[in-house]
Amino acid sequence: PKVGQAKLKFGNSTAAEAEITVNHQTIKVAAGAGARASEGPKLDLPPGRYEYSLKVGTEAAEHDEVEVAADQTWGLIIGPGGVLRVQMY
């Protein structure tokens, strides 16, 4: 991430396009996106706690939050059971 910022990286292991909204920004995540580390959408944010909502296809699937600190990178991986949050580095 940029110095003093946090980075969210998004992946989608489902067969359907997903939309995830974080910090009032909606990000489309294609089916299968993020299979390689360099693929998939990314978002830099100031440190803090952020609510997110997930929609896969036409179904709202999850509403939760993630807390990020400066200089951290987190992966939000969309799967059949919802979002898996993983601190990457």
ABEGO torsion letter per residue (X at the ends): XBBGBBBBBBBBABABBBBBBBGGBBBBBBBGBGABAABEBBBBBBBEBBBBBBBBEABBABBBBBBBBBGBBBBBBBBAAEBBBBBAX
